[in-house]
Amino acid sequence: MKSRIPKAYKEERKEIFNKRFGVIFNGEDNLKPLVIENAIDLSPTASQCADTYESFLGGGGFEFDMSNVNLSDVFWEDIKPDDLLSEACTDIARQGGVFINVGYNAAFTKEYYKVIPYSLCLLGKKDSDGFSGKIVVSPNGWGKTLKKDEVDVYDTYNPNPDIIQKQVERDGGWHNYKGQIFFFKLDKKFTYPKSLVERAFPFLEVEYKMGLYYKGVVNRSFEDITVVRHKEFPDPKDENQFYKNMESLSGLENSSSKLMVQDDWDDDSEKQGKFKFDTIKNGVKAEKYAHFESSSSNFIRKSFRNIPPQLVEFIQGKLGGTEDLSTAQAVYNSNTAKDRNKIERLFKELFSNYKEDINPTGDWNIKQYKLLDNGTTD
């Protein structure tokens, strides 16, 4: 007997190379990052889970205090290492990776860092070792009208002074050099990382469509749909006036609960009447919706490293004491420890050979996230 499995499990990841821009598409239609962002934003549970996951990745900032450090050379900006960590964690939480522009000075030491929005970046063609030496950035996005001269090409991160010198000479000097881009991803299995939320896409869509349904019911003021059947009007003006009167009677937002249909019925008992009213009742019970909502929320939470429900939503009798909440925090700190450790190694590499010794301890450990009774972080 042949095994039968859903079609999705049979599909292989397709890697599409676009010759025009010299990039590897992220998704078959190159819209995967945008789809992920929109899907999360349209789902209340996914939005909150992404924010919670982001908070636990960045924790309480770095263990070593660098609050007196300003990473920006622009006098009106004040960017701390913790700020860079927080900005990086936003893309990592939602997309599974982050693109960071690393700038150098003439002494070949690192001078500045800038997180580039994930959806704007694509990898260039791979060599025989599977390495992409270029990263292409489109400041205005990857729409269909994009022209080749509207994108910027960066070198992939390589802090070797000899490599940097060759790149500077190629670009015509330090004043033209844009630096390199460090592409970090939690999962290195594929060209582009797989977002955690991808495994819960069907449930994000359920939440979104449930919202549309609720909106439609509220717009009808919770009324059943009434079908108003009428015979042909002798004058079109009379018909138009009748429709306006019905709309005025229902109210603009409630007009969707009335459906006007021209009909010619033969019922002997109603031959003399010019109007008939039929009602389409909504027999669906609210309890049925509650199951879909709770199940969808549960599956979405699980996709984000199994966030304990106490950290996402109010549960009667569960948030009354700090002990239960502290246990939930400890569990999720443990669930996210491996990801946080990878981010710590990322920043240790980023700040190696920085122009100033801002962290003489070499300790880039991130403090665990802690939520107090009053909702603040410690």
N, C-alpha and C positions, 0 to 999 in steps of 0.2 A: 504493500500500500504506500502510495506516495505521500510524503508529508506536505501539508498545506499550511503556509504561513502568509501573513499579510504582505502585500506587494512591497511595502516600504522597507522590509527587511532584506529584500532581494536587490535593492538598488545600490549601486556603487557610487562613490563620490566622483563627480566629473570635474576635471580641472580644465577650464577654458582659458586659452591664451589669446589675448586681443593684440593683433599685430599693429594696429593703428597707433595705439598708445604704448605698446610694449609692456602690457601688464597682465597679471593673472586675475581673472574676475573672481570676486567674492560672491559665490552663488551663481547659478546658471544665468540669471538675468542681471547680475552685478548689483542687486538691491538688498542683499541679505542683511547688512548692518542697519539699513533704514527700516526694513521689515521688523527686525528685532526691537529697535527703539520704539516704533509705533505700537507693536503688539504689547510691549510692557506698559507704555503710557496709557493704553486703552483698557488695561485690566487693573482694577484697584488693588487686588491681592498681589499681582506681579510687581506693581510699582512699589508697594510697601516692602515686599520681600527683597527687591533689588536695593532699596535704600538701606534695609537692615543688613543685608549681606555686605554692602559697601562699608557700613559703619564698623562691622566686625573685622573686615580686612584691614582698614586703616587704624582700627583700635583707638587708643588715646594718644596717638602720635608716637614718635620715637622715644625710646627709654632715655637716651642722652639728650639733655636740654640744649637746643640750638635756637632758642627764641630770640637771641640777639643777632642771628645771622640773616642777612638779606641777600637772596640769590639774584636779584635784579640789578642791572647796571643803569636802569632808568630811574632818575631821582624821585619820581612821584610814585613809584611802585615799591611795595614792601612784601616780598615773597619769601616765606620761610620754608625750610625743608618739609615741615609738616603740611604746608599748603600744597606743595608739589606731590606729596604722598596722597593727600586727599583727592586731588584732581586726577591722579593716575588710577586710583581705586574706583572712580566713577565708571570709567570705560572698562576696567577689568571686571567689575561686578556685572555689567550688562553685556559686554561683548566677549569677555574671556581674554582680552589682551589690550595693549595700549601702545601707541606710537609716540616716542619722545625724541624731539629734536635736540641734539647735543652740539653745542658750539665750542670752538677751540680758539686759542690765541696763538701768536707767533712763537710762543715758548712751548707749544704743543700740549699745554695743560687745558683742562676743560674750563669753560668760562660761563656758559649759561645753559639752561634747560627750558624746554617748552613742550607741553603736551599738545599734540595735534589731534583734532577730533578724529576718532576712529573711522567714521564713514567717509572721510576725505582721502584716505590712504589706501594704496594698492601696491602689492609686490611686483617687481619686475621679473623678467624671464630667469629661470633657474639654469645653473650650469650643470655639468655632469655629476657633481656631488650633491645636487639638490639645493644649492645655495643661491639666493637672490641677491645680487650685488647692488640693485637699485630699488628705491621705493619712490613711487610717483604720487604726488599730492595734487589734488584738484581743489583749489580754494573755494570754488563755487559749486562743488558737488559734481557727480558723474551723470548729469542729464544727457539726453540724446543730442542736444544741440552743442555739446562741448567741442571746442576746437583744440587741435594738438598744441598750439602755442599758448593755451590757457592753463597748462599744467606745469608743475615744477618737479624736477627730477633731483632726488637726493641720493647720496651714497649710504649704503647700509653701515651700521656702526662697526668701526674697527679703529681702536685707539692707537694703533701702531704709528709712531711719528713719521716713518718712511712713507707709509701709505697716505697719511694726511698731507705730507709735503707734495706728493705727486698730484693729489687732488687739487691742492691750492694752485699749483703751476698750471694744471689743465684749465682751471677756471679764470686764470689771468690775475692771480694775486689774492691776498687776504681780504681785500675790500669787496671781492666778488664771491668769496667762499661762504656757502650757506650752512656748513657743518654736515653732520651725519644724522641718521635716524636710527634709534634703538627700537626694534620691534620686539616687545615682550609678550609672551603668551603663556597662560597657565598650562595648557595642553599642547604639546609639541608634536602630536601624532599627525596632524594635517597641516596643510599650507596655512590656512587660517584657523584659529581656534574655534571650537564649538561652544557656543554660549550655553550656559546651564539651562536657560529658559526654553531652549529649543525642544527639549523632551516633553514640555508641558504645553506646547502651542495649541492643541485642541481645547484645552481647558481655559486658556486665555481668551479664546474666541467665544467660548460658552459665556464667560463673564461679560464680555463686551455685548453679545447679542441679548443677554438677559437684561442689560441696561437699556437697550433699545426697546425691548418689549415693555418694560416698566414705564418708559417714557411715553410709549404709545397709549398704554392704559390710562396714565395720568392725564394725557392730552384729551382723552375722551371723558374725563371726569369719572372714571370707573364705570361708565355706562355701557350697556350692551349695544351692539350695532343694530340700528333700525333701518330696515329697507322700506323706502317710501315708493310705492308703485303708483303711477298716475297714467291716466289716458292722455292721448294726444291733445295738446292745446291748439285751439283754432288759430291763435295768433302767437308767433314766437316771442313777442314782447311780454305776453302774459306768462309764458314759460320762464323767461329770464327773471321776471319779477318774483315768481313763485320760488325760484332757487335762491334769490337774494333774501327773501323773507325767511326761508328755512335756515339759511346761514346766520342771519341776524338772531333768530330765535335760539339757535344752538350755541351761539358764541363762536368767535373765530377759531379758538383752540379746540373746541368741542365739535366742530363741524365734521370731523372725520368719522364721527359715530353715526352719521346719516348718509345713506346711499340712495340717490334718486334714480329710478329706473322707469322708462316709458314702457307701458304694458297695455295689452288689450285682453282682459280676462272674460270668460264666458259663463262664469258662475251665475245661475239664475237668481240667487238670493242677493247678488251684489251687482246686477246689471246696471242699476240706476246710479250706483256710486261712482265717483270719479277718482277716488283715492283708496288705496289699501296699505295697511301697515303690517309688516312682518318683523319679528325680532329674532336676531341671532344671538343666543346666549353664550357667554363664556363659562363653560362648565368646569374649567380647570381649577383645582384647589390649590391654595397657597402652599400647603404642605408639600406638594409635589415639587415646587420650585425650590424650597428650602433644601431638599436633598441634592439637587443639582448644584446649588450654590456652595454648600458645605463640602461636597465631593471635589468640586473644581478647586476651591481654595486649598484643600488638603493636598491635592496633587501638585499644585503650583509651589506650595511650601516645600514639599519633598524635593522638587527639582533644584532648589537653592540650598543644597547641602543639608536638607532636612531641618529647616528652621523650626524650633519648638513653637507650638501654637501660642504659648504665653507671650512670645515676643512680637507676635503679629496682630493678634486680635483679642478682644476681651472675651474671657470665658467666665461665666458666673461661678464665683467661689474659688477661682484659680489665681486671681491677681490681688486677693485681699492681703496676703502675707508676703514679706520679702524673701522668705526662705525658698518658696516655690520659684519665684522669679530669679533668684540667685542661682538655683540649680539649672534653670533653663539657660541662663547666661553661660554657665560653666560648660554645659553640654555643647552649646553652639560655638563657644571659643575653641573647644576641642575639635568640633567638626570642621572648622575653618583654619585650624593650625597649620596644616600642610600648605594651603594656599598662601597664608600669611608669611610662612617661612620662605617661599619662593619670591615674594615681594621684597623681603628683607635682603635676599641675595641680589635682587635687581638693584636696589639702592646702594648696596655696598660696591657693586661694579660701577654704577653711574658716578659715584663720588670718589672713585679711585683716581688719583692724579688730578683732583680739582685744584684750582688756582690758590685756594687757601685751605689750611688744615682746620676745617670747621668741626671735625670730630676726632680728636686725638686718641680716643679710646678704641676707635675702629668698631664700635658697637652700634649696629644698625637694627637692633631688635625693636619690635613694635610692641608697645604696651597693650595688654588685652583690654578690650572694650568692657566697660562696667557701667551699668545703669543703676542709679540710686532710687530711693523711694519717690523722690520728687521729680523724676524724669530727667535729671541731669546726668552728665557723664563725669566719672571720676578719673 
